[in-house]
Amino acid sequence: GEAAFRTLQRYAAFDILSGLASAGHETHEWLTAAGFPADALRRLSDDPVTIDVIGLDYYPETEHDFDVDASGEPVLTTAAAPVGLANTALEYHRRYGRPLFVAESSASGSDERRRDWIAWNVAEMQRATAAGVDILGYTWWPLFDHIDWNTLLQERSGFVCPAGLYHLQPTKHDRTKYDRLATAAVDDFRRAADADRRLRGELAGRAERADGGTT
């Protein structure tokens, strides 16, 4: 259906670059039907681009439920039961077999909501890693609360969008200066990073010992 097709579309760029979109592949069929040159897909299939790492953005609003209204127009709403970050990472891993980097993620709102989002992200990445996905890193974006992001920077009003690991609060005397107040989520983020470094160190140590035992 339409929802499955829209999901397929998100793979288009990587399918093309990695040479997967060759004749007979699902991406090839709809790309050529839409006017993409078949000879270009053939050249890329013969000489694909080497992809070192794939970056994924994942926010609370990343996944959507798809429907149509009475007039047949598409209606997108935030998914009531999202697939989740772990399953999304697994899908990319199975399709491309490349390391992943969660390049952007955050949740706006209270400190509690941000802490819950970090905890959920960490649990999802651990689940994906346990299933064989190589996740190289994670970025909470932005580090500091957004300024005027509610209008996508089209209006300069000094509005603070609460999405960072650090709060920004306008002073009474100068709205161009901001006091930085760490959210409770900062410590959660640091603990998660430290745990990941320790785990990678342990795995590297095991690999070295295994190599030493076979030489």
N, C-alpha and C positions, 0 to 999 in steps of 0.2 A: 504494500500500500504506500500511500504518500509519506507516512512517517518513516517507513523503512528506507524509502528513496532519499529522504532528507538526511537520514543517518549516513547513507552511502556517500552523499555529497561531501561530507566532512573529510573523507579520506582522499578526495580527488587529488589534491596537491602532492601528497606523499606517494600515492599510487603512480602518478605521472613521473615524478622525479626518480623513484626507485625502480622504474621499469616494469611495474606490475600491470599497468594498463595496456597489455598486449591484446591482440585479437583473441576473442573468446572470453576475456575477463569481463566481469560485470561492469567495471568502471569504463572499459573501452567502449562498450555498447552505447551507453547513454552519452558519453563524451562525443563520439563520432556522430551520433544522431543529432546532437546539439550544434554540430559544425566544427568540432575540434579536428584539425588535420590528422588523418590516420597515419600519414607518413612521419609526422613528428612523433607520434606515439611509438611507431615502429623503431625510429632511431633511438629513442630513449630506452626502449626495451632492449635494444642491442648494446647500448652503452649507458647504463643507468648511473645516476649520481650516487656517490657513497654518502650515506647519512650516518653521521657519528652519534648523534643524540636527538631525540624528539622531545620538544617542549610541549607540555600540556597546561592549559589554563583550566582551573576548576573552581567555580564559585557556587554558592547556594542556588543561583539562578541559571546555572549552566544547562541543566537538562529541562526539557519541556514536554508537556503532553500536547498532542496534536489533535485538533478536531476541526469541523467545518460548521459554520452557522447555517441558518435557514436559506440564505442566498447562495450558499456554496463557497463562501469566502473562508480561507483558513483562519483558525483561532489557536493561538499558542498561549499556554499558561505554564507557570512553573510546575514541574513534575510533582505529582502527589506522592509517588513512590519511585524516586530516582534509582537508576542502576547503581550509582555510587562511584567513587573514585577508584576503588580497587578493581571493580569489574571493567571500568573504562580503561584503566591501565593494562589489564589483562588482554582486552580486545586489541589494543595497539601492539602489545608484545607478540601476540599470536600472528598478527598481520605482517609485522615488519621485523620482529626479532631484534630490535635495537634498544639500547639503554634509554630510559625516560628521565625527564626532569620536570617536576611540577613547577612550572615557571611563574605562575601567578595563582594566588588564592587568598581569600580573606572573607570576612563576614562583617557587615556593618551593624552597629547597635551598641548594646551594653557590653561591659567587660565580661559578664557572664556568657553572653552569646559568643563573643570572640574566643573565650577559653574553651567553650564547648566545641566550637568549630575546629580549633587546633587539635583538641583531643580526638575528635572524630577523624580528622585528616591523618594524624599519626597512626591511629588504629587501622585505617584503610590502607595506608602505605605499607604497614607491617604485614597486613593480610596479602597484599599484592606481592611483596618481597618473598613471603613464605611460599607463594605459588610459583616463584621462579622469575619474577619481573625484576630487572636491574634498575632501581630508582636511584639516580645519582644525587639528587638534591631537591630542595623545596624552598620556595620564596613566598613569604607573606608580603603581599603588595597592597597598600603602601606601608612603609615603615612608620611614617607619621600620618596623622589624619589628612584626608584630602582638603584642599581649599577650593571652594567654588566648583567642586566636581558635580554638584547637583544640576548645574547648567552646562556641564562639559566645557568649563572655562570660558563660556561665551559672555558671562557677566561677572564683573569684579565687585563682589559684595562682601567678601570676607567670610562667607558661610563655611562653617567647619563640618565636614562630613565624617562621622565617627567610624572609621574603618581601619585605622593604623594600630600598630602595637604601642605607639606613643600618642597620648592625647595632645591636641593643640587647642589652647584656649586664648581667645583674644583678650588683650589687656584693655583696661578702661580708657587709657590715654592714647594708645596708638594701635589701631587695628592691623597694622602691618607687622607688629611684633607678637610673638606667640610664646606662651609658657609651655614647656614640655613636661608632661606628667605621665610617667610610665603606667600603662595598664597592667592589670594582674596577669594578662596573657603573655607579657614579656618573659616572665620566669618560666612559664610553661614552654614557650618557644625555645628558650635556652636549654631546658632540661631535655627536650626532644632532640635538639641538635647534639648535645653531649652524649645522649644514649646512642644516637646513630654513629657518632665517631668511635665510641667504645666498641660497638658491634662490628664496624668495619675493621678496626684494629685487630679484634679477636679473629675475624675471618682471614685477614691477611697473615696473621701469625700462624694459623692452622695451615694455610696454603704453603707457607715457607717451610714449616716442619714436615709437611707431606712431601714437598719437593726434595728436602734434604734426606728423607728416608728412602727415596727411590734412586738417589745418585750413588 
